[in-house]
Amino acid sequence: MAVRYVEEFRDPAKVKALAGQIAAMVTRPWTIMEICGGQTHAILRFGLDQLLPKEISLIHGPGCPVCVTPVELIDRAIAVARRPEVILCSFGDMLRVPGSAGDLLAAKAEGADVRVVYSPLDAVEIARKNPSRQVVFFAVGFETTAPANAMAVLHAFHQRLRNFSVLVAHVLVPPAVEAILASGAKIDGFLAAGHVCTVMGIEEYEPIAERFRVPIVVTGFEPLDILQGLAMCLRQLESGEARVEIQYDRSVRPEGNQAAKQVILRVFEITDRKWRGIGLLPRSGLKLREEFRDFDAEVRFNLGALEREEEPGCIAGLVLQGKARPTDCPFFGTKCTPDHPLGAPMVSSEGACAAYFRYRRTGL
């Protein structure tokens, strides 16, 4: 049943028919940004952009939390991982993200105890089973992963695990959308990430749509989802409207998931956060509340302030802001590859550079 359910959203005849409907409704050029790396990969994998009329330009936003984790935070994770008493746990994508001088995979090869987990609760269990070791979970993600990471902290809190902490790198999507628009970027509409809005709902996007007069359509991840989201966005643009709509209504409710939002607010509070390639964005991240300060790895290990620069010549920041395509980079596919990445978007499974490398080696 699951396979058939997915295949219904990949039906070639329906995809081509919807692409034809989109072509028929467009009367002028429009630029649409998708802000989810999963959508970016689907667009490239299925060649959706090549089915669309030339008037429609799709550009890729900062839709990958791994990609926007700043260099200095990677360096902090590596420094913690190298401590002999530490077991550092992370999702797999983070191991290859370059810091200023190496990555977590290299630290593991040099003897650091770095472990890939599939849930932050796995890290809590490792801490429970290893009371003589300090277990640190590298908590990276948008709002999507925040509830599970918050639950991990609560579990450790209630179990009184003094050897568990989190290195928090959570970022929030709406402030990044607002910052991109405030920078003067010429973007006519957005496809918002369906999984983020499944958790958070659409309330935070409504002031952005109103202020900047841009339609924002919450969209899923399969070919028909993306084309339906585009069609909804284009109908608004062609009629002069600008509001938030939900295409991905099989998962998203306007109010979001109240239980998930409550657990986020229980453990985290909003803070300013630096985004890799973009810079410091006010109120764009999460940090642990004072009540859970004992579970903050930056406090526990007294990690000082760091400032690091990106690899010279890497244009990942421009790619993340939709100001350049991966193929515009002189290092793309030569000096920068998934095996030897210069920037995070070439590493992550949701990175735009990785999508172009895997599905399309040349420009459009």
PAMARZA-186199 format. One record per atom (N, C-alpha, C, O): residue in one letter; x, y negated, z. Coordinates in steps of 0.001 Angstrom, whole numbers, plus 500000, padded with zeros to 6 digits. Layout:
AXYZ;...
% end
This chain:
M500824501207500000;M500000500000500000;M500852498752500000;M500545497793499292;A501951498748500808;A502777497551500919;A503391497189499578;A503405496020499192;V503910498213498849;V504522497956497554;V503490497405496582;V503769496445495864;R502311497996496550;R501277497534495638;R500862496110495973;R500591495304495083;Y500816495807497275;Y500430494467497703;Y501433493437497180;Y501041492377496692;V502728493751497284;V503754492839496773;V503670492734495263;V503766491637494713;E503491493867494577;E503471493863493119;E502334493003492568;E502449492455491472;E501260492883493305;E500165492032492846;E500606490580492690;E500051489846491872;F501594490166493467;F502093488802493399;F503267488669492432;F503890487612492337;R503563489766491709;R504639489744490713;R504136490193489340;R504936490490488452;D502844490242489168;D502253490717487913;D502682489815486755;D502343488632486754;P503422490343485761;P503946489505484679;P502861488765483899;P503041487606483527;A501745489431483656;A500679488782482891;A500104487589483655;A499858486531483076;K499892487771484952;K499364486680485768;K500382485541485877;K500012484367485851;V501650485892485997;V502698484870486074;V502729484029484806;V502768482800484872;K502712484687483654;K502756483949482383;K501502483109482176;K501571481998481651;A500352483646482593;A499107482889482452;A499136481629483308;A498707480562482869;L499640481758484526;L499688480605485411;L500708479580484922;L500483478374485026;A501822480060484391;A502804479135483813;A502194478362482653;A502474477176482473;G501354479037481862;G500665478358480763;G499696477300481259;G499585476225480670;Q498993477607482344;Q498071476630482934;Q498830475401483439;Q498366474270483295;I499984475637484023;I500798474515484499;I501238473636483336;I501176472409483412;A501682474276482264;A502121473507481091;A500984472657480538;A501217471544480067;A499771473164480589;A498626472438480031;A498229471229480866;A497631470290480342;M498555471236482168;M498101470136483031;M499105468990483120;M498760467900483576;V500343469226482689;V501397468232482887;V501382467196481769;V501362467541480588;T501393465922482156;T501385464834481167;T502629463971481211;T502815463107480354;R503504464195482222;R504701463375482360;R505726464142483187;R505376465158483788;P506979463691483240;P508002464417484018;P507753464325485520;P507329463290486033;W508027465430486214;W507913465483487665;W509093466284488228;W509542467260487628;T509580465849489388;T510666466552490071;T510137467103491390;T509657466353492240;I510229468409491548;I509717469092492739;I510880469773493453;I511704470439492827;M510935469598494770;M511969470263495580;M511330471370496415;M510345471141497116;E511901472569496330;E511518473621497273;E512517473581498428;E513712473386498209;I512036473763499640;I512901473636500813;I512976474951501577;I512969474978502808;C513048476025500827;C513243477346501422;C514174478142500526;C513936478265499324;G515235478683501113;G516176479466500329;G515550480713499734;G515957481151498658;G514558481300500419;G513862482448499852;G513132482089498579;G513093482882497638;Q512550480898498538;Q511895480423497315;Q512920480170496219;Q512678480494495057;T514064479591496581;T515126479354495599;T515552480655494939;T515672480727493716;H515779481678495744;H516212482962495185;H515125483563494295;H515434484145493255;A513863483429494687;A512780483961493858;A512699483215492517;A512499483834491472;I512853481901492553;I512813481116491313;I513903481563490352;I513651481733489159;L515117481754490867;L516238482175490019;L516120483635489623;L516374483987488471;R515738484487490562;R515653485924490288;R514637486226489194;R514899487029488298;F513477485580489271;F512406485871488317;F512365484887487153;F511486484979486296;G513305483949487117;G513366483000486011;G512152482098485911;G511750481713484813;L511565481756487053;L510334480971487030;L510549479590486428;L509689479084485708;D511691478980486718;D511955477647486176;D512031477664484649;D511730476663483999;Q512430478791484084;Q512552478888482627;Q511206479109481944;Q511097478991480723;L510180479431482738;L508835479566482188;L508089478235482144;L507047478120481499;L508626477237482830;L507924475972482984;L508263474998481866;L509326475107481255;P507375474045481588;P507677473042480567;P508846472164480990;P509143472032482177;K509507471562479997;K510712470777480268;K510424469558481134;K511344468984481716;E509174469161481227;E508830467995482046;E508984468266483548;E509073467322484334;I509017469516483947;I509091469866485360;I510522470246485721;I511101471168485147;S511072469527486671;S512418469812487158;S512330470322488585;S511792469643489459;L512856471519488825;L512891472084490166;L514279471889490755;L515276472268490140;I514351471301491941;I515635471146492613;I515548471794493985;I514461472012494521;H516708472095494538;H516783472938495718;H517228472112496919;H518224471392496854;G516487472223498009;G516774471450499204;G517531472232500251;G518048473314499970;P517602471691501469;P518361472332502559;P517566473458503197;P517235473404504382;G517261474479502401;G516349475528502844;G517006476733503461;G516418477814503489;C518224476566503959;C518960477698504518;C519628477260505810;C520590476494505763;P519150477720506967;P519740477269508236;P521193477681508404;P521976476963509025;V521559478842507850;V522964479247507888;V523826478213507170;V524920477876507624;C523317477714506039;C524095476789505211;C524294475436505872;C525289474767505593;V523387475012506732;V523491473681507319;V524105473703508715;V524193472657509358;T524532474871509199;T525236474943510479;T526607474301510319;T527395474753509488;P526916473255511094;P528144472491510849;P529415473277511125;P529427474240511892;V530488472831510471;V531779473506510571;V532225473626512024;V532699474681512446;E532074472540512791;E532570472571514164;E531825473584515029;E532396474122515978;L530546473853514711;L529818474855515484;L530297476265515128;L530348477145515988;I530642476469513865;I531273477741513484;I532587477910514238;I532888478994514736;D533374476825514321;D534645476886515037;D534439477202516517;D535226477940517109;R533379476642517120;R533085476952518511;R532753478432518683;R533206479075519630;A531952478965517751;A531603480386517820;A532844481260517712;A532976482251518431;I533746480895516820;I534982481669516652;I535829481595517917;I536390482599518354;A535921480400518506;A536716480234519723;A536148481077520867;A536902481697521618;V534823481098520997;V534197481910522041;V534425483394521763;V534754484158522670;A534249483795520510;A534390485211520154;A535788485741520460;A535944486923520766;R536796484891520382;R538181485327520600;R538531485506522081;R539599486022522412;R537636485081522959;R537900485275524384;R537756486763524720;R536782487389524301;P538694487335525458;P538685488799525680;P537467489303526446;P537107490473526316;E536822488443527245;E535685488895528034;E534361488798527278;E533317489168527814;V534394488300526023;V533167487972525303;V532816489027524251;V533684489537523542;I531521489337524170;I530934490025523011;I530052488985522326;I529074488521522912;L530384488620521108;L529578487643520379;L528656488370519408;L529110489159518579;C527362488100519517;C526361488742518673;C525780487722517707;C525565486561518057;S525530488180516482;S525041487265515451;S524308488061514391;S524489489272514258;F523469487352513633;F522943487946512417;F524065488022511385;F525029487261511458;G523942488933510430;G525043489225509524;G525495488070508668;G526686487947508383;D524564487204508242;D524931486099507357;D525997485195507963;D526810484626507234;M526003485057509277;M526897484088509907;M528352484525509881;M529241483687510034;L528619485801509693;L529995486287509810;L530914485761508721;L532120485637508930;R530342485447507539;R531180485001506426;R531168483494506228;R531851482989505337;V530410482765507037;V530346481311506863;V531679480700507285;V532126480918508411;P532321479937506399;P533652479419506724;P533620478297507745;P532819477367507646;G534507478401508731;G534799477289509614;G535956476501509034;G536215476559507832;S536652475764509887;S537767474966509361;S538995475816509091;S539866475420508316;A539074476994509729;A540242477852509519;A539840479310509727;A540326479972510645;G538950479802508867;G538542481187508977;G537074481335509302;G536333480354509358;D536660482580509517;D535262482863509823;D535185483938510898;D536207484456511348;L533967484263511302;L533788485247512365;L534247486639511939;L534720487419512766;L534110486952510650;L534563488261510174;L536070488397510330;L536569489455510713;A536796487319510032;A538246487351510217;A538594487487511696;A539524488208512057;A537840486788512554;A538081486913513995;A537838488351514455;A538567488871515299;K536820488982513900;K536532490387514235;K537691491281513785;K538107492183514512;A538204491022512585;A539319491821512071;A540572491657512937;A541416492550513002;E540675490513513595;E541833490253514456;E541624490764515872;E542497490595516724;G540468491392516139;G540257492012517436;G539117491466518258;G538797492027519306;A538485490379517814;A537353489847518561;A536188490827518503;A535980491501517494;D535434490899519589;D534287491810519653;D533060491068519121;D532299490473519884;V532885491115517813;V531774490454517124;V530840491541516607;V531269492447515892;R529568491451516968;R528617492496516608;R527420491897515863;R526899490847516239;V527003492579514811;V525801492191514072;V524594492805514759;V524575494005515033;V523580491981515039;V522340492459515629;V521184492077514711;V521321491205513852;Y520058492734514901;Y518882492472514079;Y517806491703514838;Y516782491322514271;S518049491484516115;S517122490737516953;S517907490143518109;S518844490777518597;P517551488934518568;P518233488400519751;P518010489268520987;P518821489247521912;L516914490030521009;L516679490929522144;L517700492059522173;L517972492619523235;D518276492403521004;D519369493376520987;D520553492851521798;D521213493604522514;A520811491537521672;A521924490934522418;A521650490957523916;A522565491181524708;V520398490727524313;V520036490809525728;V520289492218526256;V520801492388527362;E519931493220525472;E520141494605525888;E521631494931525996;E522046495656526900;I522436494395525071;I523889494593525155;I524426493985526443;I525294494567527094;A523912492813526810;A524341492184528058;A523954493034529264;A524729493172530210;R522759493598529224;R522306494437530345;R523182495666530513;R523441496109531632;K523640496217529387;K524435497437529425;K525925497183529650;K526692498115529887;N526328495906529572;N527751495565529727;N527904494452530763;N528298493339530414;P527603494731532016;P527597493676533034;P528955493023533271;P529022491924533820;S530035493683532864;S531368493116533075;S531814492213531925;S532889491615531981;R530986492115530883;R531327491285529721;R530349490120529603;R529206490207530051;Q530809489042528999;Q529952487909528674;Q529419488106527251;Q530201488232526309;V528100488132527095;V527481488331525785;V526884487014525320;V526069486408526016;V527299486577524135;V526845485305523563;V526106485601522265;V526624486281521380;F524893485081522168;F524138485206520918;F524192483880520175;F523879482832520740;F524592483928518905;F524679482739518061;F523288482481517497;F522877483108516521;A522568481553518119;A521153481322517814;A521009480301516689;A520958479094516923;V520944480814515475;V520853479976514274;V519476480142513649;V518913481236513667;G518934479064513098;G517683479219512363;G516837477966512363;G517083477023513115;F515822477980511493;F514785476962511520;F513782477323512627;F514069478143513499;E512631476708512572;E511583476995513548;E511153478460513506;E510585478965514474;T511416479138512404;T510982480519512219;T511558481465513264;T510841482308513803;T512853481327513552;T513511482235514489;T513515481710515924;T513914482422516845;A513075480474516113;A513114479878517458;A512280480643518487;A512737480790519621;P511066481145518151;P510309481870519178;P511030483115519694;P511049483363520899;A511618483895518798;A512325485105519233;A513547484744520064;A513839485413521056;N514265483697519674;N515433483287520444;N515022482750521810;N515713482980522803;A513895482033521864;A513385481566523148;A513006482747524038;A513283482737525237;M512374483761523455;M511997484940524233;M513224485660524776;M513183486205525879;A514312485669524016;A515538486305524505;A516050485587525753;A516463486224526722;V516017484254525717;V516448483488526885;V515532483780528076;V516007483959529197;L514232483826527834;L513290484114528925;L513509485509529502;L513451485693530718;H513760486490528640;H514027487842529133;H515276487851530018;H515277488448531094;A516339487184529555;A517565487130530357;A517327486392531671;A517862486771532713;F516524485341531610;F516190484558532802;F515455485417533828;F515805485417535008;H514448486138533382;H513647486939534305;H514418488161534812;H514170488637535920;Q515352488668534003;Q516173489792534451;Q517392489335535249;Q518165490153535745;R517553487999535366;R518680487409536086;R520011487906535548;R520919488250536304;L520106487936534225;L521354488335533580;L522297487142533555;L522077486180532818;R523332487207534351;R524291486103534435;R525389486196533382;R526276485345533319;N525323487223532569;N526356487404531546;N525802487239530133;N526402487720529172;F524657486561530004;F524063486309528683;F523926484805528480;F523512484075529380;S524284484358527275;S524104482946526928;S523905482837525422;S524156483782524675;V523453481673524996;V523214481438523568;V523968480196523118;V524031479195523831;L524530480278521942;L525137479126521281;L524097478634520287;L523893479249519240;V523437477522520610;V522247477093519886;V522618476251518673;V523386475294518768;A522050476633517523;A522253475881516286;A520937475689515549;A520907475652514319;H519851475566516300;H518532475451515677;H518319474079515049;H518649473052515641;V517764474082513844;V517426472836513157;V515953472858512753;V515348473921512611;L515389471664512570;L513968471496512277;L513800470925510874;L514531470016510480;V512849471450510127;V512712471096508717;V512153469695508469;V512736468969507665;P511056469267509112;P510474467971508744;P511434466787508817;P511388465945507920;P512305466664509830;P513238465535509828;P514188465528508631;P514597464464508165;A514538466721508134;A515411466776506958;A514672466301505714;A515240465587504888;V513409466695505577;V512602466219504445;V512488464698504487;V512640464020503470;E512221464181505671;E512081462732505828;E513390462019505504;E513382460973504855;A514517462579505954;A515808461958505698;A516139461938504212;A516682460955503708;I515816463013503511;I516071463062502069;I515261461998501347;I515782461308500472;L513994461859501707;L513151460845501070;L513608459434501439;L513611458542500590;A513993459229502696;A514436457905503132;A515733457486502451;A516030456295502356;S516506458462501978;S517772458143501300;S517551457607499891;S518499457187499227;G516301457621499435;G515999457119498106;G515992458182497024;G515894457861495839;A516094459435497413;A516082460515496425;A514779460498495645;A513705460308496215;K514880460698494345;K513699460678493479;K513080462068493446;K513374462875492566;I512224462328494415;I511525463607494498;I510040463301494542;I509577462517495370;D509303463926493644;D507879463616493528;D507001464463494430;D505918464028494822;G507454465678494770;G506660466558495605;G507516467663496185;G508646467882495750;F506973468355497169;F507713469407497874;F506900470693497950;F505675470679498071;L507626471805497874;L507091473102498271;L507682473406499641;L508888473621499760;A506849473427500673;A507326473679502030;A507379475178502301;A506723475977501633;A508181475534503300;A508446476949503594;A507283477579504349;A506920477125505434;G506704478620503774;G505557479271504379;G505837479882505730;G504977479853506610;H507046480447505919;H507307481095507213;H507470480064508329;H507044480305509458;V508083478917508023;V508211477860509028;V506827477379509463;V506554477224510654;C505963477147508478;C504626476627508789;C503721477683509410;C502741477336510070;T504026478964509216;T503298480006509932;T503464479812511430;T502532480038512202;V504653479393511833;V504910479122513244;V504381477750513658;V503669477628514655;M504734476720512885;M504528475345513345;M503253474685512828;M502827473669513377;G502633475242511779;G501492474565511190;G501926473411510303;G503088473339509903;I501004472505509991;I501288471450509009;I501259470040509589;I501503469075508866;E500971469906510865;E500769468583511464;E501974467661511253;E501804466473510977;E503199468206511384;E504390467371511283;E504652466876509862;E505379465902509671;Y504069467534508873;Y504291467132507481;Y503326466038507025;Y503609465313506071;E502214465923507696;E501184464989507237;E501640463527507258;E501363462806506300;P502332463053508315;P502824461671508279;P503852461431507172;P503936460328506631;I504634462460506835;I505635462316505774;I504945462159504422;I505312461292503629;A503943463002504162;A503200462892502901;A502553461520502774;A502549460925501697;E502007461024503878;E501332459730503841;E502321458581503679;E502095457672502880;R503420458620504436;R504383457518504396;R505058457384503048;R505209456276502533;F505473458524502464;F506251458480501227;F505406458754499985;F505920458754498866;R504119458985500185;R503202459236499071;R503697460396498215;R503815460276496996;V503983461520498867;V504420462729498167;V503535463896498586;V503287464070499779;P503058464690497654;P502348465916498030;P503312466952498586;P504435467091498102;I502867467677499606;I503648468761500199;I502741469985500238;I501691469967500879;V503150471043499552;V502337472252499475;V503081473386500176;V504178473762499762;V502497473920501216;V503085475038501956;V502923476301501115;V501805476708500798;T504042476910500759;T504054477919499705;T504737479201500170;T505641479172501005;G504289480328499614;G504893481622499895;G506128481878499060;G506755480935498578;F506493483150498877;F507817483494498385;F507829484399497151;F508892484697496608;E506665484826496719;E506585485668495527;E506314484788494297;E505894483640494441;P506550485320493088;P506385484498491883;P505034483794491769;P504975482608491443;L503944484527492038;L502627483884491936;L502431482853493040;L501797481822492815;D502966483115494228;D502911482114495290;D503537480809494816;D502939479739494926;I504739480917494293;I505499479717493932;I504824478962492791;I504737477735492825;L504350479685491787;L503671479003490682;L502341478404491128;L501964477328490662;Q501630479080492016;Q500388478497492544;Q500687477240493360;Q499967476245493270;G501754477293494153;G502158476120494912;G502522474963493999;G502152473819494260;L503241475260492936;L503586474228491948;L502337473642491305;L502223472427491144;A501405474509490942;A500177474037490303;A499403473106491239;A498885472078490804;M499324473465492516;M498626472625493475;M499323471277493635;M498676470232493707;C500653471318493688;C501431470088493816;C501251469200492589;C501076467988492716;L501293469801491406;L501171469035490168;L499773468455489983;L499623467360489441;R498749469182490428;R497394468619490343;R497296467339491169;R496683466360490744;Q497900467357492338;Q497905466141493149;Q498662465016492447;Q498185463883492386;L499833465333491924;L500641464304491270;L499922463715490062;L499924462500489862;E499319464565489273;E498644464086488058;E497410463241488395;E496996462400487597;S496824463466489577;S495633462705489967;S495950461582490954;S495044460901491435;G497253461386491259;G497642460296492138;G497392460552493609;G497281459606494389;E497301461810494006;E497065462149495411;E498380462499496110;E499385462793495463;A498351462460497432;A499544462819498217;A499086463312499586;A498845462514500492;R498970464621499728;R498546465201501003;R499209466561501184;R499886467060500285;V499009467142502336;V499543468468502638;V498472469507502327;V497330469392502773;E498854470515501561;E497955471630501255;E498648472946501601;E499874473015501693;I497854473966501786;I498384475298502096;I498064476249500956;I496900476572500720;Q499082476693500255;Q498917477779499291;Q499003479127499992;Q498275480059499651;Y499894479225500972;Y500211480487501644;Y499217480741502785;Y499606480954503933;D497925480711502437;D496908480785503480;D496694482196504015;D495940482370504973;R497323483199503438;R497237484532504031;R498125484646505264;R498072485650505974;S498942483624505525;S499798483637506704;S499716482357507522;S499855482393508744;V499492481228506862;V499590479921507520;V498209479398507905;V497262479449507119;R498121478899509124;R496950478167509594;R497376476729509870;R498524476495510245;P496487475771509695;P496894474371509912;P497521474123511269;P498453473327511387;E497018474800512299;E497530474590513648;E498762475422513957;E499389475231514999;G499121476348513065;G500265477212513307;G499960478301514313;G498800478622514573;N501007478861514872;N500886479932515871;N501082479303517251;N502204478985517645;Q499984479130517975;Q500049478406519240;Q500931479115520265;Q501668478457520999;A500869480423520326;A501692481163521299;A503169480983520998;A503977480800521909;A503524481035519712;A504922480855519326;A505401479446519652;A506513479263520145;K504563478452519378;K504950477071519670;K505115476853521169;K506000476112521596;Q504283477482521956;Q504375477307523407;Q505674477882523964;Q506281477294524858;V506102479034523437;V507340479622523955;V508540478795523518;V509519478696524259;I508485478198522327;I509563477294521904;I509667476118522870;I510753475795523351;L508530475482523150;L508527474313524031;L508885474669525466;L509391473829526210;R508627475906525854;R508982476347527206;R510493476374527390;R510989476040528466;V511227476766526361;V512666477001526486;V513499475862525891;V514553475519526428;F513035475281524796;F513822474284524066;F513197472899524171;F512015472747524479;E514026471897523907;E513562470540523700;E514256469960522483;E515311470445522074;I513665468919521900;I514184468340520672;I515423467503520963;I515502466819521984;T516392467568520047;T517633466825520185;T518116466376518812;T517640466871517791;D519056465443518787;D519721465094517534;D520610466269517134;D521150466962517996;R520762466491515846;R521566467622515393;R522306467254514108;R521731466660513196;K523557467608514050;K524334467429512820;K524042468575511863;K524007469740512262;W523831468229510586;W523604469213509534;W524838469248508636;W525355468208508227;R525288470431508344;R526447470566507474;R526156469962506105;R525148470281505475;G527044469091505656;G526901468473504345;G525933467315504302;G525837466628503285;I525205467081505398;I524208466006505418;I524549464960506470;I524445463760506213;G524956465410507655;G525301464491508726;G524338464585509888;G523512465496509950;L524444463641510811;L523622463640512013;L522222463146511687;L522047462053511150;L521225463962512017;L519831463584511805;L519146463496513163;L519144464467513919;P518566462343513479;P517901462196514771;P516738463181514934;P515961463404514006;R516638463754516115;R515518464615516502;R515278465737515479;R514140466058515136;S516361466305515016;S516252467330513972;S516693468712514440;S516868469617513624;G516873468880515751;G517319470170516250;G516711470493517601;G515946469711518165;L517065471654518103;L516618472101519412;L517814472368520309;L518870472795519842;K517642472114521592;K518626472501522601;K517881473091523793;K516678472880523949;L518597473823524624;L517979474422525802;L517575473342526798;L518285472353526984;R516432473543527430;R516013472648528504;R516945472798529708;R517634473809529851;E516956471798530552;E517842471785531713;E517626473019532592;E518573473523533195;E516398473501532664;E516096474686533476;E516902475902533056;E517188476786533864;F517271475934531756;F517987477103531221;F519442476769530887;F520070477441530068;R519960475739531521;R521330475284531276;R522348476406531517;R523370476471530834;D522074477277532474;D523007478364532784;D523155479347531619;D524091480146531593;F522233479287530658;F522291480199529510;F522830479507528251;F522754480054527151;D523370478309528429;D523927477536527315;D525412477862527195;D526189477552528099;A525814478485526086;A527206478897525918;A528151477695525873;A529296477790526316;E527678476574525342;E528540475387525282;E528880474909526685;E529990474433526924;V527940475028527612;V528187474656529005;V529010475722529701;V529974475415530402;R528631476964529508;R529304478061530219;R530787478125529891;R531611478380530769;F531126477896528639;F532526478018528222;F533196476655528050;F534306476559527528;N532504475603528497;N533074474257528488;N533637473901527114;N534789473486526984;L532806474073526106;L533240473800524733;L533185472290524486;L532119471677524544;G534317471723524218;G534389470283524018;G533879469861522658;G533556470688521805;A533816468554522478;A533379468001521196;A534435468258520129;A535635468139520375;L533968468609518957;L534858468852517823;L534348468077516609;L533141467906516438;E535245467624515792;E534884467018514514;E535703467695513436;E536932467706513502;R535053468244512470;R535733468954511401;R535249468433510052;R534126467943509931;E536103468543509049;E535770468111507703;E535477469321506826;E535987470415507067;E534650469111505809;E534368470164504837;E535602470441503977;E536532469636503923;E535592471579503315;E536629471914502346;E536674470828501276;E535640470521500684;P537848470234501007;P537937469183499989;P537441469673498626;P537815470753498167;G536611468876498003;G536096469208496676;G534815470009496687;G534157470117495652;C534431470585497839;C533189471354497921;C532002470403497895;C531957469447498669;I531049470651497022;I529895469757496893;I528651470358497549;I527526470020497181;A528856471245498517;A527711471901499168;A526728470885499727;A525517471095499661;G527236469782500276;G526340468772500832;G525417468187499790;G524238467960500065;L525931467938498593;L525098467411497511;L524078468446497066;L522940468103496743;V524482469718497049;V523549470791496679;V522421470872497700;V521255471008497330;L522763470788498976;L521768470905500041;L520778469744500035;L519653469885500515;Q521188468603499498;Q520300467444499424;Q519575467338498088;Q518837466382497851;G519786468320497214;G519134468292495917;G519735467299494942;G519117466972493929;K520938466815495237;K521581465821494378;K522497466448493338;K523002465756492454;A522713467749493439;A523538468472492470;A523103469922492452;A522537470437493416;R523381470569491328;R523141472009491234;R524451472750491497;R525529472194491285;P524366473994491955;P525598474746492208;P526540474777491011;P527758474719491178;T525988474867489815;T526836474941488625;T527517473626488296;T528365473584487405;D527165472539489001;D527880471275488827;D529236471287489518;D530088470445489230;C529441472231490423;C530671472288491214;C531812472851490363;C531639473894489733;P532973472190490328;P534094472709489531;P534647474026490042;P535347474729489313;F534341474371491298;F534854475614491874;F533873476771491758;F534212477906492092;F532653476493491285;F531606477518491268;F532024478721490421;F532369478578489248;G531989479901491031;G532272481136490313;G533735481388490034;G534086482424489471;T534609480449490421;T536049480632490201;T536753480643491558;T537044481704492109;K537022479447492088;K537638479360493408;K536649479672494515;K537037480090495606;C535363479468494229;C534314479715495227;C533398480835494746;C532674480672493764;T533430481958495431;T532593483120495122;T532083483698496445;T532576483313497506;P531108484613496408;P530665485225497669;P531774485941498429;P531727486017499657;D532769486465497724;D533883487133498398;D534870486138498987;D535533486430499983;H534969484955498370;H535890483919498845;H535178482571498802;H535481481740497945;P534235482345499716;P533427481129499662;P534158479910500216;P534918480009501179;L533919478775499599;L534395477510500144;L533308476860501008;L533611476194501998;G532057477057500630;G530949476447501340;G529918477480501744;G529835478560501160;A529129477130502755;A528135478069503289;A527067478485502276;A526623479631502337;P526622477622501341;P525573478071500404;P525985479210499486;P525133479823498842;M527305479508499416;M527756480650498622;M527748481933499445;M527877483024498890;V527597481812500772;V527670482977501655;V526293483545501951;V526053484743501799;S525398482672502374;S524121483118502911;S523255483796501860;S523307483456500678;S522465484753502305;S521518485412501409;S520429484460500943;S519694484777500008;E520310483286501584;E519332482285501167;E520000481053500551;E519315480080500237;G521313481077500376;G522023479917499851;G521799479722498356;G521728480692497601;A521689478469497932;A521453478173496517;A522632478612495650;A522428479137494555;C523867478403496127;C525034478792495326;C525083480306495133;C525422480787494052;A524746481055496184;A524702482513496063;A523634482945495070;A523828483908494329;A522498482231495050;A521428482567494106;A521887482350492672;A521647483195491810;Y522539481238492412;Y523028480974491054;Y524115481960490667;Y524165482407489521;F524991482307491612;F526058483264491304;F525477484621490958;F525960485298490051;R524443485016491680;R523878486344491469;R523002486425490217;R523030487425489500;Y522225485372489958;Y521218485461488904;Y521496484608487666;Y520947484861486594;R522362483585487825;R522574482708486685;R523909482001486830;R524064481104487659;R524865482412486021;R526213481869486158;R526413480536485422;R527434479876485612;T525467480145484602;T525623478919483815;T524544477929484196;T523585478285484881;G524689476695483762;G523682475673484009;G522427475907483203;G522396476777482332;L521405475146483483;L520123475293482780;L520209474683481389;L519231474708480643;
% end
